[in-house]
Amino acid sequence: MKPELEAGITTKGLASFRAFRLNQPVFRSHWHYHPELELVFFARGKGMRFIGDDIALYDEGDLFLIGENLPHTFVSYEDEAVPLVEALVIQFPRSLFDGFVECAPLQDLFDAARRGLAFARPGSDLITTIRQIILHPGLPALAGLFALLNQLQQLPAREPILLQTYQRHAALTDASTRIRTAIDYVNAHYQRPIPLAELAGVCHFAPNAFCRWFKQHMGVTFVDYLNKVRLTHVCQLLVATDLPVGQIAAQTGFDNISTLNRLFQRRLHTAPGRYRAQHRI
């Protein structure tokens, strides 16, 4: 299916923005977009993030600002040490600030969020503000949102997630109604070989047509996308476990360790063993 359009806050007539806490066993894939910007803080748990055509790890303590209509999903890793995962989420329409000339500086922040923004090590005061917005709805929450965005706008440590060349419109066209099916299938079966014909059949395409369609709507080839998903899982296993690299290669769908080493060097410009040494705590 296509990335699902979630109903806009303004269509419900209940509040000018939405703030809530997710506390559940896992975050499962839900490829979607919505007309509001979304601020999400991961208070507990870690996993993989899919924002536009970017795939990477997220960790406990990460904070993201996702722009309007930018497809995204977060998938948590199952970890026996973390029985529940927790995220704090605020969704708000850009138009909420249109009537305030004092909010003009926020427009640059909202423009930058079209590529997705990651904030490095947000301070405890900022996270406290997010929690207060969720806990105390009404006017205190609205005032807190203004203060929070003012803090974010002044933070220098923010990194865009997507390249400027990312084609936002592609993921939202009617022709991409099967993108979510493809993404979820890769997420579920990356640990084994996924023949092109198999996934093409799942998405009701002939193989050659599927290749063209996938590249058009995801900006990368199916093989490149699959390898990026696998390498992201490899990075997680290198950091979180002591498994030999050969065993990690087998568990993440690579046919042999040489293929993993070659792709790892090409994409991350280092060797798996060196990556492990650099990122282990």
Steps between C-alpha positions, in 0.01 A plus 500: 500500500603862470625696800176553688362850534406555862206729563609857562452648846316798358233272351398377845421835660614382843835673546748720316773236541549153643743380767516144631719228648543158342590227749471151353690173448638590155473755222392319185533622143231753407608683184294818504493877467278784619453872434643599839862525607598238755747522786589158643730422792600141580509474877552124508599238243686509170461372147489608137359818356365541149456867402447569132765293323736498801554190714703519820508399864332701774591473866359586838523876546466589130277788394364560148290766330318367193352739246154507349404204280840336543452119506654329801487206736697373798558132577635408843736213574371234734711517814425292808663767715241754380151352553335819372609764253402862549473797268375854561326646196373846412322565170409855399393687185729768365202731464468516879770769500389702198331775701802582715768724353722401793502143362658598168839350602330162536429485128866422427479208743184370332658536155804302615272228641388414146822297483453368854716625787693306763598681820813375672476444877202723586531644848297380796317835522375457145378145568330621817314759292380227263372292792322800652325572170369143497402495868329841515269556200321822416652845524810386697576248223462764230731738684746213550498422127592858413784489752617158379518601136685816594758280676531269200536790258803622694673162532812489278537121525245388241567288195283463188414138433421507128696634207371813332433290191242282681180486297226549758217483252591155370399317816158666498380421149225250427749281312677420829209311656720193548806668650404413856450138400851490356657671802323278751590188303867594498487573874348159567723290270837678472669213691469270201545543124212695345492429126389793290222293345367415846458858617377610159229236524402610850455852362322372186766606248708331237865509616624761252200723560549466876863616472401813310209575733701452819785723380255770392316513832778426751789671324722189530500159338342206679840336546652816647202540734518137616874530562450819700242329723737207553800722574297695755423174680867403472599825674256430781632146552862613491436748779251302711648147480829310494395284206776428246472704181444182298201407714362853474530477122297178501235644733448810288456332164845534346613197302852516646727714714691630198185661360429662836854630535501644148165680541586617850823657376325660203212650700657575838864540392630269772513131589237331724758422769623858510142630511432275800809625682411862438135476611511262794442671832 
